[in-house]
Amino acid sequence: MAQTVGRNMAAPLLYLNLVMYIIVIGFASWNLNKYINGQTNYPGVAGNGATPYFLVFAILAGVLGVVSKLAGGTHIRVWRNDSLAAAGSCGLVAWAVTALAMGFASKEIDIGVNRGWRLRALEAFIIILSVTQLLYVSVIHAGIFSSKYGPGFRDSDYGVGAGAAGVDPAHKEAGVGVRV
């Protein structure tokens, strides 16, 4: 039962972040489409000099976030060290790009000017996602410090049937010591 503490904490964060990243992709792609078409006077699109950079990095963060949640879902399902490597690295890259998009969102808020509600909602989602994604990455990596929170490094089901130190069990009793 103690092995599931980290999994029970990571699963709700994974689903919350997945939904939020999908919403970010929707808002960012809509805003970028209107911005590219030159419809900056359209209600909800107007921005400033940081807007095109913010929109590009918001879409990139959204796509990387959704992909990292797919790897994270696999890790939560199997909860082993080998799946932690993929989920952790994807999650960390998604967080880094989300933090970069958060920097552009902060710059866009700082510059001000008349921004539409969709752009302000996208900024809010990116800022919230940068915090929740960091929390998610921290939770799935908590097993490094204690196997109570993660898969740990001493899983007993690895190497079952391989014998001691890679020696074939059938030959160990005979004294042959053939390596597998």
N, C-alpha and C positions, 0 to 999 in steps of 0.2 A: 504494500500500500504506500510505503514511503517513496517508492520509485516514481510515483505519479504526481508528486507535488509540482514539479516543473512543467509537466505536460498539462496539468489542470490550469496552470497560470498562463501558459503560452497559447493554448487553443483559443480562448476568447480574444486575445490580442491579435492573433492571426486573422480571425474572421472579421473583426472590426477594421483592421488595416486593409484587408482585401476589399471590403465594401468601400472604404474611403478612397483607396487608390483607383477603383473603377469610377467613382464620382469625379475624381481629379482628372482622369483621362477624358471624361465627357465634357467637363467645363473647359479644360484647357484646349481641347481640339475645337470646340465650338468657338471660343474666343480667338484662337489662332486663325481659324478659317475666316472669320469676319475681319480680322486685322489684315490678313493677306489680301482679301478682296477690297481693301481700302474703305471699309465701312466703319471707320472709327467714330463716326457721329451716330451710329446705331446705338440705341439705349442698351447699356450694359457692356459696351466694348471699350469706350474711351480710356486712354491710359496716358503714359508718359514715356520718357526715353528708356526706361527699364523694362517696359512691357514686353517687347518682342523677345528679349533674353529670358525673362521670367516665364513666358509661355512655352518656349522651347524646352527649358529645363523642367518645367512642370510636367509636360508630356513625357519626357524621358524618365523622370522620377516615377510617374504613374505606371509606365510600361515595365520598368525594372522592379517596381514594387509588386505588381501582379505576378511577374515571373518568380520573384523571391517567395511569394506566398504559396505558389505551386510546389516549390522545393520544400518550403516549411511544412506544408500539409503532409508531404511524404515523410518528413522527419517526425512529425507528431504521431503519425500512424505507426511507424516502426520503432521510433525512439531508441536509436543506436548511434554509436560513435561515427560510423561511416556516413550516415545520413546527416549527422550534425555538421560535418565538414561542408557539404553542399549547401545546406540551409543557412549555416552561419555566414559563409562567404557571400552568398547571394543577398542575404539580409543586410550585411554590412555595406555592400556596394549600393544597394537601394537606399540605405540610410544616408550614405555620403552624398549621393545625387539629390536626395530630398533636402538635406541640409544646405546644399548649394542653391537649390531653388528657394529655400527659405531665406537665404541671404538676399536674393533678388526681390523676393516679396517684401522684405524689410526695407530695402532701398526704394521700392515702388511706393510703399506706404509713407516713407520719409519724404519723398519728393512731393507727394500729394497729388494735386490736380483732380479733376473730376473723373473718378473711376466708377464704372457701373457696378451694379449689385453682383453680377456674375463674376467679375474680376475680384471684387472684395471677398466673395464666398470662396473663390479659388485660393486666394491668399490665406484665408483662415484655415482651409483644409490643409494646405501645405504646412503651415506653422504647427497645427495640431499633429499632423502625421510625422513631422520630424521628431516630436517628443515621444509619440506612441511607438514609432519604429525603433527608436533607441531603446525604449523599455523592452520591446519584443526581443531585440538582439541580445540584450542583457539577460533576459530570462532564459533564452535557449542556451546561452553560454554559462549559466550558473552551475551546470554540472561539472565544470572544470574545478570548482572550489569544493563541491560536496556532491557525492553521488545521490544524496537525498533529493536534489533539485534537477538532476539530469541523468543521462545514461551512465556517466562515470567512465573510468578507464579500466575497470576490472569486471567486465561482463563475463559471467560464468558460462554462457552458452557458446562462446567462441572456442573453437578447437575441441569440441566434444567428439570423442572417438579417435582423436589423433594421437593419444598417448602422451607420455612425458617427453618434452623437448623434441618433438617431431619424430620419435622412434615409433615404428609400426608396432602396435600392441601384440600382434601375433608372433613377431620375431623377438620381442623383448623377453618373453618367458624362456625362449630357446637359447637366449644369450647371444644371438647373432647381432642385434643392434643395427639393423638396416634402417637407414634414414628414409623418410617418406618424401 
